[in-house]
Structure formats: C-alpha cells, structure tokens
C-alpha cells in the first residue's frame, strides 16, 4: 500500500509541475490580482530576430511616423484595394499599421499580421500593429475568438474592480494572440451633455481614473501598449470631428485626468485630437498646436503622441472656415506640434500617402528644427521595436 501511495504522490507532483510550467509560459490561469510594475515598458518587440537592423535614410525615417490603415475584410477578399495598400506597406515600411474591419475573427486578424510581417526581411523594422478596441460602439475586432466588450461607460460605471480586471486581462490576451501591439483605448474624456461620444465616455472622474488604471495594468502586462484618448478632453464636443471642427471650453477636470494617469504611467501613448479651445491657441486646433502639446515634452517625455485620424474634416478645416487644407500640409503641422505618430483612417489612397511621405521628406531635408523633431520621434518609436 505504501508503495502505491508513493507512486500516486509522484504522479500528482508531476502533474503539478506540468500545470505550473504551462501557466508560466501560456498564462491561461492569469490572476487579475497580479501586481505589475508601473515602469514596465508595455510594448513588446515585434520581431524576435537579433539580426542587425538597417540604417534609415530620410524617407525611411518619416515613414516610421505613419500609421497606415488596413481593412482586414478587404484583405480576406484579396481585393485590389488591399493589394495596393500592402504594396505601399512593403515599399515604404511604415512604423505602424492600423486595423479596420467589421466582425473580424482571431484567425483573420492573426493571418493579417502574418501577411504584413511577411513583407519584410530580418533587417527591416516591422510595423507595430494597432487597433481601436474600446468596446461598445468602437470595437474593430469583434468576431469569433474575440470577446464583445460592453461600452466603456458601462464598464466604468457598473463593473466591480474584479470584473474590470477579469475582462481587461481576457481582452488583452486575445489581442496579444492576434499580434496586436497597440490598443487605441481607453477613453478618458469625461462625458457631459454632449451626445457625440455617447456611451464611449463616462462622467465620473474618479471612476474613470481607476478603471483606466486597471485597463493599463492588464494590457501592459500582456505586452500591449494602451493609448489613452482624446487629449485635451472632448467630453463636451458638439460635432463629430469626422464631419466638422468644434470649439470647446475646457474644465479643469478635462485635462487633470490626463495628468493624473500619466503621473502614474509615464510610458504609454496619448491620442491628440482636432478641437479648438475657446479663447486659446489663436483658433488653431490642439492636435496641430505646439503650444497645446508643449506640456508633454516638458513633463512626460516618454509618452508617445498619436494624432487622431488626420483625414477627419476637423483636422483639415481652415481657420477661416472656408475649404480644407492639403493633408500633406496637415501632416507636417502635426509633426511640428510635437506628435510622434501620424494616424490615417480607412479609405485614404496609397497615392495620397506617397505624396505625404514626399512632403515630409522634403521638410526633413530642408528644415533643421523639423529634422530634430522627426529624429526624436524615430528614436522613441524604434526603442519600442528593439
């Protein structure tokens, strides 16, 4: 009997070792209470290759600042539009790719990542893959294999801390498994009487802060960098920025929540948005204003600044209200203002992107101050890829 019980004990110990090893490497039993260092760099190296990377010329440097939209539905269909954008990505090696699509499955997202990474050699810097994944109205990856998230407002206002941590960890693991490096979320704008953001924003500052902290912990420990949005705070916005520019009066709470979060997490991303501030910035929108973004350089130099979609009408609006500015001009202004990454929405033509790169390269070659801003952004971006 003693001999039999000894064998049984050894068998159970062997199983325990196997389960522990599996949990260590695969983390299927990840505990939501695990503590994560606030100094943890949240973005993973997108390639395991140790091959020395190539030196970048001026065109390749400005390309690192671009986030190029890829519609996974079109990619699945092998459409001519997807072929053109893939060819552009292969030829220009942008710093980032932004996924779009409806009801995208884990399999489709993972295959898209493999296809994009397969365009490059070991000496290239692979693009970091980003996606909007707030939940509710804005969740690009919501097909089979991805958990459909409730709206941010509901998560902030009704979920317990335990529920928040559980759903954030689950969602983060799903994104990481599909090759996602960056998530454009959460929304830290504080909701007001405006109906533009709807359920994308919550109204309580403290509840939003704690939910955001739980979100950042969960995604960072799973190797996905959060990008909080939309600076300087557009909870009171009256018009959809895709269609028109708004002028808002900021309250102290609107910007204070950004500072509070970044004082705790100083190496994440922030999305700047296209909104005018009442009696400030001489009518210029915040995302294109060096004055509006100056505090990041001074107080949060590790933060990576992403523009909101530069194809929005709010980004291209003339101060006079008549006509729209050329998007290449807008891209140059965004870099001058201090943004590190230029984001472009679905539908922009690859020929327009070529013109943007050409304009950025010309400005880089002609202007010492512009060159310094680009070089600083490239250094920050490449540090995430090493």
KOLMARMAR-931025 format. One line per field, with one value per residue: y, z, x negated of N, C-alpha, C in turn. Coordinates in steps of 0.2 Angstrom, whole numbers. Example, Ala and Ser with C-alpha at 12.3 -4.5 7.8 and 13.67 -1.06 7.14 Angstrom:
<pts>
npy: [-28;-11];
npz: [39;35];
npx: [-66;-64];
capy: [-22;-5];
capz: [39;36];
capx: [-62;-68];
cpy: [-16;0];
cpz: [39;39];
cpx: [-66;-64];
</pts>
This chain:
<pts>
npy: [-6;6;8;10;22;31;31;37;49;54;55;65;76;77;81;93;100;101;108;120;124;126;136;146;149;150;156;154;154;167;178;191;199;200;209;223;231;249;254;246;243;244;240;226;219;218;208;193;192;194;200;213;229;239;255;270;280;297;296;284;286;296;289;280;287;285;279;266;263;247;237;223;215;217;213;199;196;198;210;223;235;231;225;236;243;235;234;247;247;237;243;255;253;257;264;259;250;251;242;239;235;224;214;205;190;181;172;178;191;187;180;191;199;190;190;204;205;196;203;209;209;202;213;224;235;229;234;241;234;241;244;250;248;249;244;242;254;256;244;236;223;210;198;180;172;184;193;201;217;227;244;257;266;259;249;256;262;252;240;229;231;218;212;221;220;206;206;215;208;197;202;208;197;191;200;201;188;189;196;210;225;238;247;257;264;266;277;293;304;315;313;324;335;333;323;317;308;298;283;280;287;290;299;301;306;300;287;284;286;275;264;266;264;251;245;249;242;229;227;231;222;211;214;224;240;253;267;282;292;307;319;336;333;329;328;337;339;345;342;329;325;319;326;340;354;357;370;371;374;371;362;361;348;341;340;337;324;317;321;315;301;300;304;292;282;284;280;277;278;293;300;314;326;334;348;365;377;387;404;402;397;404;401;389;371;359;347;351;361;367;374;369;356;356;353;339;337;343;338;324;316;303;298;293;302;301;306;310;303;310;312;317;329;339;340;346;358;374;389;400;395;391;380;366;361;355;338;334;346;347;335;339;350;343;335;346;351;342;329;311;301;299;297;289;287;274;271;281;284;275;283;296;294;292;305;312;306;311;325;326;321;331;342;337;337;350;358;361;361;354;342;338;336;325;315;313;308;296;289;287;278;267;263;255;244;237];
npz: [0;4;-6;-17;-14;-13;-27;-32;-26;-32;-46;-45;-41;-53;-62;-56;-59;-73;-75;-69;-76;-89;-86;-83;-95;-105;-98;-95;-83;-78;-65;-60;-49;-50;-47;-56;-62;-63;-70;-81;-98;-110;-123;-134;-141;-159;-167;-165;-171;-170;-179;-186;-188;-202;-207;-207;-220;-225;-230;-226;-212;-210;-214;-203;-195;-198;-197;-205;-213;-213;-220;-214;-219;-232;-235;-233;-243;-254;-261;-274;-268;-256;-260;-266;-254;-247;-255;-254;-241;-241;-249;-242;-228;-216;-199;-192;-192;-194;-189;-197;-200;-200;-188;-186;-185;-173;-180;-193;-190;-185;-196;-205;-198;-199;-213;-216;-208;-216;-227;-225;-222;-211;-208;-208;-199;-191;-193;-180;-174;-173;-165;-164;-149;-139;-135;-134;-145;-153;-158;-167;-168;-166;-170;-171;-158;-151;-137;-135;-130;-117;-117;-114;-105;-97;-92;-84;-75;-69;-68;-56;-47;-48;-59;-69;-70;-74;-87;-94;-94;-101;-113;-117;-118;-129;-139;-140;-144;-157;-162;-160;-155;-150;-142;-146;-134;-116;-117;-109;-109;-101;-99;-104;-107;-120;-135;-143;-140;-134;-127;-126;-117;-99;-84;-72;-64;-54;-55;-68;-68;-60;-67;-79;-74;-71;-83;-90;-83;-85;-100;-102;-95;-103;-114;-123;-128;-121;-128;-122;-124;-128;-130;-128;-120;-124;-120;-120;-133;-148;-161;-173;-176;-188;-197;-194;-186;-169;-156;-140;-122;-110;-95;-78;-74;-86;-92;-81;-78;-87;-83;-71;-74;-82;-73;-65;-75;-86;-98;-109;-122;-130;-137;-147;-151;-164;-160;-157;-144;-133;-134;-134;-141;-153;-162;-168;-170;-156;-159;-168;-163;-156;-144;-137;-135;-128;-115;-114;-119;-109;-97;-98;-106;-111;-116;-130;-143;-152;-167;-169;-182;-196;-208;-205;-206;-197;-194;-205;-207;-212;-203;-206;-210;-222;-235;-236;-229;-237;-235;-234;-229;-217;-211;-209;-201;-189;-185;-182;-171;-162;-161;-162;-170;-185;-189;-200;-207;-213;-230;-236;-250;-257;-266;-261;-249;-253;-257;-246;-239;-247;-245;-232;-231;-239;-231;-220;-225;-228;-216;-201;-188;-190;-194;-182;-174;-180;-179;-166;-163;-171;-164;-152;-157;-163;-151;-146;-153;-152];
npx: [-4;-10;-19;-11;-4;-15;-19;-7;-8;-20;-15;-5;-13;-20;-11;-7;-19;-19;-7;-11;-22;-15;-6;-15;-22;-11;-1;13;21;21;19;30;26;13;-2;-9;-23;-24;-33;-35;-39;-27;-25;-29;-44;-42;-47;-57;-69;-87;-95;-106;-99;-94;-102;-92;-87;-82;-69;-64;-64;-54;-44;-42;-34;-21;-5;3;19;27;39;46;56;56;44;45;53;45;44;43;40;34;23;16;13;5;-6;-10;-14;-24;-34;-37;-38;-31;-30;-19;-4;13;28;43;61;75;83;71;62;52;43;43;37;25;19;18;9;-2;-4;-7;-19;-26;-30;-43;-61;-73;-81;-73;-63;-49;-32;-22;-7;9;25;42;51;61;73;91;98;86;76;66;61;71;76;77;69;65;69;84;85;93;99;88;92;102;93;85;94;103;96;88;71;65;72;69;54;54;61;53;40;43;47;35;26;32;30;16;13;17;7;7;0;3;16;29;36;40;55;53;60;72;88;101;115;115;119;111;100;107;110;97;89;87;94;89;75;66;70;67;54;49;54;47;34;34;36;24;14;18;17;4;-4;-2;-9;-4;-2;7;16;22;36;46;34;36;47;63;76;86;89;97;99;97;80;76;84;84;76;75;77;72;75;64;64;56;56;56;43;35;37;29;16;16;16;5;-5;-6;-8;-20;-24;-16;-4;3;18;20;32;43;48;54;50;59;55;41;25;26;36;31;31;30;22;13;6;-8;-9;2;-2;-14;-16;-18;-31;-38;-35;-31;-41;-42;-31;-21;-15;0;8;26;36;30;37;49;62;61;48;43;49;50;44;52;64;67;66;53;38;23;19;5;-1;6;1;-13;-12;-7;-18;-27;-20;-22;-18;-21;-17;-8;9;19;35;47;48;40;31;17;9;10;4;-9;-12;-11;-22;-33;-31;-34;-47;-54;-52;-60;-73;-75;-73;-80;-75;-63;-69;-75;-64;-58;-68;-69;-56;-57;-68;-61;-51;-58;-64;-54;-54;-65];
capy: [0;12;9;13;29;35;32;42;56;57;57;71;81;78;85;100;103;102;114;126;126;128;143;151;151;152;161;153;155;173;181;198;202;201;216;225;237;255;256;241;245;240;237;221;219;215;203;190;192;198;202;220;232;244;262;273;286;302;294;278;289;299;283;277;291;284;273;265;259;241;234;216;212;218;208;192;195;199;215;227;240;228;224;242;246;230;235;253;245;234;248;261;251;262;262;257;248;251;238;241;230;223;207;202;185;180;169;183;196;184;179;198;201;186;193;210;204;193;208;212;205;202;219;229;236;228;239;239;234;245;244;253;242;252;241;246;256;256;238;233;215;208;192;174;172;190;194;208;221;232;251;260;270;253;246;261;264;246;234;229;230;211;211;225;216;200;207;218;203;192;205;209;191;190;205;199;182;190;200;217;228;244;247;264;264;268;284;296;310;315;314;330;335;331;316;314;302;294;278;279;291;290;305;302;307;295;280;284;285;269;259;267;261;243;244;250;237;222;227;232;215;206;216;228;247;257;274;285;297;311;325;338;331;331;326;342;341;346;340;324;328;317;330;347;355;360;374;369;377;365;362;359;341;338;339;335;316;315;322;310;295;300;304;285;278;289;277;274;283;298;302;321;327;340;353;371;379;394;410;400;394;408;397;383;365;357;342;354;367;366;377;364;349;358;350;333;337;346;334;317;315;296;297;293;305;299;311;306;302;316;313;320;336;344;341;349;364;381;394;405;391;390;375;362;361;349;334;334;351;345;330;342;354;338;334;352;352;338;322;306;296;302;291;290;282;269;274;285;281;275;288;301;293;293;312;314;305;315;331;325;320;337;346;334;338;357;361;358;360;348;336;336;333;318;311;312;303;289;286;284;273;262;260;250;239;233];
capz: [0;4;-12;-21;-12;-16;-34;-33;-24;-38;-51;-44;-41;-60;-65;-54;-62;-79;-75;-67;-82;-94;-83;-83;-102;-108;-93;-96;-77;-76;-59;-61;-44;-50;-47;-62;-61;-67;-75;-86;-104;-112;-130;-135;-148;-163;-170;-161;-174;-167;-185;-185;-192;-207;-205;-210;-223;-223;-232;-221;-205;-210;-215;-197;-191;-201;-195;-211;-212;-217;-219;-214;-223;-239;-235;-233;-250;-259;-266;-277;-263;-251;-264;-266;-248;-245;-259;-251;-234;-242;-252;-238;-221;-211;-192;-188;-196;-190;-192;-198;-202;-196;-185;-188;-180;-171;-186;-199;-188;-184;-203;-207;-195;-203;-220;-216;-206;-221;-232;-223;-221;-204;-207;-208;-193;-193;-191;-174;-176;-168;-167;-159;-146;-133;-133;-136;-152;-156;-157;-173;-168;-163;-172;-167;-154;-148;-133;-137;-124;-116;-118;-109;-99;-93;-88;-79;-70;-66;-66;-50;-49;-50;-66;-74;-71;-77;-94;-97;-95;-106;-120;-118;-120;-136;-144;-140;-148;-164;-165;-159;-151;-148;-142;-145;-129;-116;-117;-103;-109;-96;-103;-102;-110;-127;-137;-148;-138;-131;-121;-126;-111;-93;-82;-65;-64;-50;-58;-75;-67;-58;-72;-84;-71;-71;-90;-92;-80;-89;-106;-102;-93;-108;-120;-127;-126;-122;-130;-119;-128;-133;-127;-121;-117;-129;-117;-122;-140;-150;-168;-174;-179;-194;-201;-193;-180;-163;-151;-133;-116;-106;-87;-75;-74;-93;-93;-75;-78;-91;-79;-65;-76;-84;-67;-63;-81;-90;-104;-113;-128;-129;-144;-148;-156;-168;-157;-155;-137;-133;-132;-134;-147;-159;-167;-170;-166;-152;-161;-173;-159;-152;-138;-134;-133;-125;-108;-115;-120;-103;-91;-100;-112;-113;-119;-137;-145;-159;-169;-171;-189;-200;-214;-202;-208;-191;-194;-211;-208;-212;-198;-209;-211;-230;-238;-232;-231;-240;-230;-233;-225;-210;-208;-207;-195;-184;-183;-179;-165;-157;-162;-164;-174;-189;-190;-206;-207;-218;-236;-239;-256;-257;-269;-257;-244;-256;-258;-239;-237;-251;-242;-225;-233;-241;-225;-216;-229;-228;-210;-196;-182;-191;-194;-175;-171;-183;-177;-159;-164;-173;-158;-147;-160;-163;-145;-144;-158;-150];
capx: [0;-14;-22;-6;-3;-21;-18;-2;-11;-24;-11;-2;-18;-22;-5;-8;-25;-17;-2;-14;-25;-11;-4;-21;-23;-5;3;21;24;18;23;31;23;5;-5;-13;-27;-22;-39;-35;-38;-21;-25;-34;-47;-38;-51;-62;-76;-93;-99;-107;-94;-97;-102;-87;-88;-77;-62;-63;-63;-47;-39;-41;-30;-15;-1;7;25;28;45;45;61;54;38;48;56;39;47;37;38;29;16;12;10;0;-11;-13;-17;-30;-38;-38;-40;-29;-31;-13;2;20;33;50;65;81;83;65;61;45;40;42;33;18;17;17;2;-7;-4;-10;-26;-30;-33;-49;-66;-76;-85;-68;-59;-42;-27;-18;0;13;32;47;54;64;79;97;98;80;73;65;60;77;79;76;62;64;75;88;85;98;97;83;97;105;88;83;100;106;92;83;64;63;75;64;48;55;62;47;35;46;47;28;23;35;27;9;13;18;2;8;-5;5;23;32;41;47;57;53;64;77;95;105;122;114;122;107;97;112;108;89;86;91;95;86;68;63;72;64;46;47;55;41;28;35;35;17;11;20;14;-4;-7;-1;-13;0;-3;13;16;27;39;43;32;36;53;68;82;92;89;104;99;92;74;76;88;83;72;79;74;75;72;61;64;50;56;55;36;32;37;23;10;16;15;-2;-10;-7;-10;-23;-27;-11;-3;9;20;22;37;44;53;52;51;61;51;35;22;27;40;28;34;25;18;8;3;-14;-8;6;-6;-21;-17;-21;-39;-41;-33;-30;-45;-42;-24;-21;-9;3;14;32;36;29;42;55;63;59;40;41;53;46;46;57;70;68;62;49;31;20;17;-2;-2;8;-4;-19;-10;-6;-25;-29;-16;-25;-15;-26;-14;-3;14;24;41;49;51;35;27;10;5;10;-1;-15;-13;-13;-29;-37;-31;-38;-54;-56;-53;-65;-79;-76;-72;-84;-71;-59;-73;-76;-58;-57;-73;-67;-51;-60;-71;-56;-47;-62;-65;-49;-55;-71];
cpy: [6;13;12;20;33;36;37;49;59;59;63;77;82;82;92;104;105;108;120;129;129;135;148;153;153;156;160;154;162;176;188;202;203;208;217;231;243;257;251;244;241;237;232;222;215;209;200;190;196;200;210;223;237;251;265;279;291;300;288;281;292;294;280;281;289;278;272;261;252;238;226;212;212;213;201;191;196;204;219;232;237;227;230;244;241;232;242;251;242;239;253;259;256;260;258;255;248;247;241;235;229;215;203;196;185;177;174;189;193;183;186;200;197;189;199;209;201;197;210;207;206;209;225;229;235;233;236;239;237;243;248;248;244;248;245;248;256;249;235;225;212;201;186;174;178;191;201;211;226;239;253;263;264;250;250;262;258;240;235;229;223;210;215;222;210;201;210;213;199;195;206;203;189;194;203;193;183;195;207;219;234;244;255;264;265;276;287;303;309;317;320;329;333;324;313;308;297;289;277;283;290;297;306;301;301;288;279;282;278;263;260;263;253;241;244;244;230;222;227;225;210;209;221;235;251;264;278;291;301;317;331;337;333;329;330;343;341;344;334;326;325;322;337;348;359;365;373;373;371;367;360;351;337;336;336;327;314;315;317;303;295;301;297;281;283;286;274;279;287;300;309;322;334;344;359;373;386;399;407;397;398;405;391;377;362;352;345;360;365;368;372;358;350;354;343;332;339;341;326;315;308;294;298;296;303;304;306;306;309;317;316;327;341;345;346;356;370;385;398;401;389;385;370;362;355;345;333;340;350;340;334;346;349;336;340;353;348;331;318;302;299;296;293;284;278;273;279;281;281;280;294;300;294;301;315;312;309;322;331;325;327;342;344;337;346;361;358;356;354;342;333;333;326;313;309;307;296;286;283;278;266;258;255;244;235;228];
cpz: [0;-2;-17;-20;-14;-23;-36;-32;-30;-44;-51;-44;-49;-63;-63;-57;-69;-80;-73;-73;-88;-92;-84;-90;-106;-105;-94;-89;-74;-70;-60;-55;-44;-51;-53;-60;-65;-71;-81;-93;-108;-119;-131;-141;-153;-167;-166;-164;-171;-173;-184;-190;-197;-204;-210;-214;-222;-224;-227;-214;-205;-210;-208;-193;-193;-199;-201;-210;-216;-215;-220;-218;-230;-240;-236;-240;-256;-264;-269;-272;-258;-254;-264;-260;-245;-249;-256;-245;-236;-245;-247;-230;-216;-204;-189;-194;-192;-193;-192;-200;-198;-194;-187;-182;-178;-177;-191;-196;-187;-191;-206;-205;-198;-210;-220;-214;-212;-227;-231;-222;-213;-203;-206;-201;-194;-190;-184;-176;-171;-170;-162;-156;-139;-131;-135;-144;-156;-154;-164;-173;-163;-165;-168;-164;-150;-143;-134;-130;-123;-117;-112;-103;-95;-89;-82;-73;-66;-65;-59;-52;-51;-57;-71;-75;-75;-85;-97;-98;-100;-113;-122;-121;-128;-141;-145;-144;-155;-167;-164;-154;-147;-148;-141;-140;-122;-117;-110;-103;-104;-99;-100;-105;-118;-129;-142;-146;-136;-126;-121;-120;-105;-89;-75;-66;-61;-53;-64;-73;-65;-63;-78;-81;-72;-79;-92;-89;-84;-96;-106;-100;-98;-115;-125;-124;-127;-124;-127;-124;-125;-130;-131;-117;-121;-126;-119;-129;-143;-157;-169;-178;-186;-199;-200;-187;-175;-159;-145;-128;-111;-99;-85;-75;-81;-94;-87;-75;-82;-87;-74;-68;-78;-78;-64;-69;-86;-96;-109;-119;-126;-136;-143;-153;-159;-165;-156;-148;-137;-130;-131;-140;-153;-164;-170;-166;-162;-155;-166;-170;-155;-145;-134;-131;-130;-118;-108;-115;-113;-97;-92;-106;-115;-117;-126;-139;-152;-160;-169;-179;-193;-206;-211;-205;-203;-191;-200;-212;-207;-206;-200;-210;-218;-232;-234;-234;-234;-235;-229;-228;-218;-207;-205;-201;-189;-181;-179;-172;-160;-157;-165;-170;-178;-191;-195;-206;-213;-224;-239;-244;-255;-260;-265;-251;-246;-256;-251;-237;-241;-247;-235;-226;-235;-235;-220;-219;-228;-222;-204;-190;-184;-191;-186;-172;-174;-180;-169;-159;-166;-168;-153;-150;-160;-157;-143;-148;-157;-145];
cpx: [-4;-17;-18;-5;-9;-21;-13;-4;-15;-20;-8;-7;-20;-17;-6;-13;-22;-12;-6;-18;-21;-8;-9;-22;-17;0;11;24;22;22;24;28;16;3;-9;-17;-25;-27;-40;-34;-32;-21;-31;-38;-43;-41;-56;-69;-81;-97;-100;-102;-98;-97;-96;-89;-82;-69;-60;-61;-56;-42;-37;-36;-22;-11;4;13;25;35;45;50;59;48;40;51;51;41;41;35;33;23;12;9;5;-7;-15;-17;-24;-36;-41;-40;-38;-30;-25;-8;8;25;40;54;71;81;77;64;53;41;38;37;25;15;15;10;-4;-9;-8;-18;-30;-32;-40;-54;-68;-79;-80;-66;-52;-38;-24;-11;4;21;36;51;57;69;85;97;92;76;72;64;66;80;77;69;61;70;78;88;91;95;92;87;99;99;86;88;103;102;88;76;62;66;71;58;49;56;56;41;37;45;39;25;26;31;19;8;14;12;2;3;-2;13;25;37;37;48;57;57;70;83;98;112;121;116;117;103;101;110;100;86;91;90;91;79;64;64;68;56;45;48;49;35;28;34;28;13;12;16;7;-7;-6;-4;-9;0;4;12;22;30;45;41;34;42;59;75;88;92;96;105;95;86;73;79;86;79;77;74;77;72;70;62;58;50;54;47;32;32;31;17;10;14;7;-7;-11;-10;-13;-26;-22;-10;3;11;22;27;38;49;50;54;53;56;43;32;23;31;37;31;28;20;12;5;-3;-13;-3;3;-12;-22;-20;-29;-42;-40;-33;-34;-44;-36;-25;-14;-7;8;20;32;36;33;48;56;61;52;38;44;48;49;52;64;71;63;58;42;28;17;10;-4;0;3;-10;-18;-9;-13;-28;-26;-19;-23;-21;-23;-8;2;18;29;42;51;46;32;20;6;5;5;-8;-17;-15;-20;-34;-37;-35;-45;-57;-57;-59;-72;-80;-76;-76;-80;-66;-63;-74;-70;-57;-62;-71;-61;-53;-64;-66;-52;-52;-64;-60;-50;-61;-71];
</pts>
